[in-house]
């Protein structure tokens, strides 16, 4: 393959990289002395243009194939996931306009766009070497984005914790992947599965599997690898936290599913109640149960909306693992639908938090008191986001959970995962309690006498409203998105 052919295949990633350096060059060269809000708007415009250019190429370019031993995979499913990531990047850029957390605007948008490039490479690979390199590009960008608010010591503390946990998890993953290579002699997921298939589980393969799960468990904030998440979500700049909770989760769950289902095919084992058999299914089933339980129960005690969203994210990671455990086409479709709609919902919720924090200087429950009288539109949008996260019909979160649970129950023999689904449903009822605590502050609690109306930029209002509309639309008409997902999954032969 020539460099020209490779360039054509990588046009979306190249477009995002060019957008990153254009944003940096304009900010350093022409706009350094301009007001920060103007520079943020310019950065958001350039980011959006880069996303549009990359997205248009994904729509018009259709040359599926696997190149360079799986280092680059182009098919309908990866193009769809890339489109979702680009959409989340654009929304994150626009909620950044409302925040004033740094004077280094160009540098911030460079990190945002390079993190997006890392995600796009990550979801486009079936080569364990490329997967690890892409994860590190993504992680390094997110570490820096977490530490961007130099005016707040919590930002530096959150970034340090995130970096230390991330470095340790990367070491586990690298060790696990090296053991996989040693056992199979291959770095392509399909070839690894072919070599290992039909053989009894080697003790070293079990160790490798555990180490890989540890590495990915950190990326998706699943228990017991979740300890970084609450401090990072609370201490990072709000747009950075939104991107970690949305785009990063979409890419990480997609590649986790690909590694488990493709790379460890034949080593899945069983997760039936009191009848576990060795493999990745029982391991992830236990992690899913722990994540759902701890995430929901710990969220009840929170008084900070951002920490509440962090523990909620841990619980939602458990729900997403339920879809992965189905280990079939319906499970993959349900996982992609759920993680995509969850990401849109979370970006919207963080967008509302960004507005409130910028106007009041706080994001505790009390800062939302009487918000419905001070900002009716964003209050209604927050109502949609939180009820969707709780799984209330007819919002996207409700249909996503139903589809996940149906996939898990119907896929296992003798309803073997029914215990996990029942537990997840019970914990979903618990989650409604703490989401309602926030809505109680917004709609029932009286605002302080000195509280002024909350006024946000028109672009922020439009962004949050579009996200809320998307959540309602995908809940009322899920086939609009689910049909595309199912077609893409079916085309790959699952």
Secondary structure, DSSP 8 states (H G I E B T S, - for coil): --HHHHHHHTHHHHHHHHHHHHHHHHHHHTSTTS-HHHHHHHHHHHHHHHHHHHHHHHHH----EEETTTTEEE-HHHHHHHHHHHHHHHHHHHHHTT----S-HHHHHHHHHHHHHHHHHHHT--BHHHHHHHHHHHHHHHHHHHT--TT-HHHHHHHHHHHHHHHHHHHHHHHHHHHHHHHHS--BHHHHHHHHTTS---HHHHHHHHHHHHHHHHHTT-TTS-TTHHHHHHHS-HHHHHHHHTHHHHHHHHHHHHIIIIITTT---B--TT--BSSHHHHHHHHHHHHHHHHHHHHHT--BHHHHHHHHHHHHHHHHHHHHHT-SHHHHHHHHHHHHHHHHHHHHHHHHHHHHHHHHS--BGGGGTTHHHH-HHHHHHHHHHHHHHHT-TTSHHHHHHHHHHHHHHHHSGGGTTHHHHHHHHHHHHHHHHHHHHHHHHHHTS---TT-------HHHHHHHHHHHHHHHHHHH-THHHHHHHHHHHHHTT-
